[in-house]
Amino acid sequence: MKLRMRGLVAFGLIVSSLVQGGAASALYSDATIERGLLNGVATAHAWDAGCFENMRSRGYSARFISSGMGELRNIINSGSSYAEDTWLSKRGQGNAAVPVTVTAGTTNLPLQINDVIFLCGPLVSPDLNRASGCSTSIYGRQILYQNGSGGTPASRWVVNDTQANDRDPNNFGAGCMYPAKAFQRTRVVSLTVAADSTIPGRVSGGPGGDMNTWRNENSRYWFGNAVPISFIPNNPIDSSGRIHIVMRYKKFSAYHSTNEWAATKNCNGSGPSYISRALLDINRCETLQTDLYIRIALASDFVLTPSIAINNPRVSTFGGVERVSPSVTNSGRLSADRDIDWRVTRFVLNPGASYGVVGGSRAPCDAFTGFPASGCVQLRSGMERFAAGTTALPAFDDSLGEYAIGTKICYFTSVKPYRYNIDEWRHSTPQCAIVGKQLASQFQGNDVRVGSVFLGAGVSTAKIEGIVLATRDGYKGSWAEYAAIAPAAIASFSSGSGLAVNGATPAQAQWSRLTFSNTAAIYGRFATADKLGNQPDMATYFMRTGLQGVVIDSAPAPAGATVNSFESKVIYRPGGTVEITGNIINNDNANLQTVDSFPQMVIIARDIAIRSGVDRVDAWLIAKKVGAVGGTINTCSDGPAALTNATCNRQLTVTGPVIADRLLLRRTAGDHGDPAEIINLRSDAYLWAHRLSEKNARWDTKYVEELPPRY
């Protein structure tokens, strides 16, 4: 800040302020000064504090010794009379205590150049002089304090940052407590953007514009008319920064009269001085220079899109735990500039019901319909200033109770405000888990192996995935009696009958004792697919010439076959589909005296289809692809593509080995860990296969070599 007496002008190097042009008809309010000065009332407080201290430290007890330029007047003139400032601000607003806020992409920034003269405490009412002439009995301390001996500062001073303390100026004069200054005129010559401006650009307008700052008979704050300019950035503004403008100007100050012709006028810098009873051509004054600065803050342009993710789209009728992961994406360039209210909400739809969207900015539980009021619950909430990009909110586990099959449990995330200029709610699309049967399968009597093929390299991505769910008796799910083998991962699938007993824990390591390989973190991946070996080529074996002990049904036409009863033979349809339409049951109560009397059925086809009404299939099922076609076993071939609780809901038991490229386990029977399909490789299949091998075995002499006797 610079303080000068009459005839000396200080240009502040600070920024911004709303300038009122012309004289006011009344004292300015505190709010008006707060809006109008660079830093509001604090600016005037700092100015007057400087004047006060300057006067106090330089003989404030001295008396006037004449009616003219006495000692006290000299003290006032030498630093306790006026303060002046010229600065840059946003168009229509003088206060620049905070940066000018602009939206991203701004290409034209309206600004203004402001000017003000401030009268320090000695030059404003009350005037302590006599009605005429200067009193010789005035002491400096009478101006500084309420009484002559010190104490509370006189009411004429601005003493804090909130009270502008506007007062009438004293009358014109050249001595005592009279302000001599009448007005000043500043003409803009040029405006250039300095090289150190962090936002480069150019200035439009300004040169030739005059700021006239006149004495105001009703205020100590003499605001000049602002000169409007525009800053044109080289590129759309996309970051905060500082603009530095170099202003070259000409200026003169006038005293003793607001009549420009009669006033005494002096150029600032070199040029004509003491011009009175004539007009002064400002263009004859020296060209001066000052620096104007303004700070720019990029306004937050946040646009928020909430989202939600759930871990399990299906929930058991026993309930369980749903992992909920909310997040919010800010597609703006900047973080939100205010606290955003976010919430995670759950609503429950009865079986068969669907939710509706109300639209508009409704509170979370009012934004959707279709559920009873008691079915909507707020689960999480908070306040966040979301940064640009995606912010993951804290994920959490939602514990669910028991619900009827078909119930939907839906979650969504909400934010308010969702946009920098729209104070409304926005909600994510609900993600719903449906309550239904958690279907499991059991593989008894042998291993489960995936990834191997009949011929060629195996499938390296083949994996085993099952389900594990909490029941009243502990964790249950799909399991194999012996080993589980896969080149890729094995998840939620038990080996060694680990989930066949009550009381199992959720830790997979506890029920994966025969999952290869037995490591702590990864299950499966014990070898690459090409190391798994090939599937036994049953078709080639059974179709060999002269095979004894089994009847072969390989009729070429029709290509397909329908099977609904048990026969001890091999059904071979390499190019067609075998459809199982009824139960195929090997009489478990038959009195079998020898192994030769054990019956077995082997079905080998391109595809094998099992109808939904079939409960039991006592047969070997081998589906072998023909080129790239087939290789599928479907346990519910006549069921709809989208299964429900009411379709394919009979448990299926297959007794025998099962080999396929794709095994579609589509039964919906059971729940709570009870199996929908049981595949059981019993001992009678092993005994029959062993006996068949014995019947068809022979010793072939490949070569004979005579060896010398050894003694």
Order of alpha helices (4+ residues) and beta strands (2+ residues): beta-alpha-alpha-alpha-beta-beta-beta-alpha-beta-beta-beta-beta-beta-beta-beta-beta-beta-beta-beta-beta-beta-beta-beta-beta-beta-beta-beta-beta-beta-beta-beta-beta-beta-beta-beta-beta-beta-alpha-beta-beta-beta-beta-beta-beta-beta-beta-beta-beta-beta-alpha
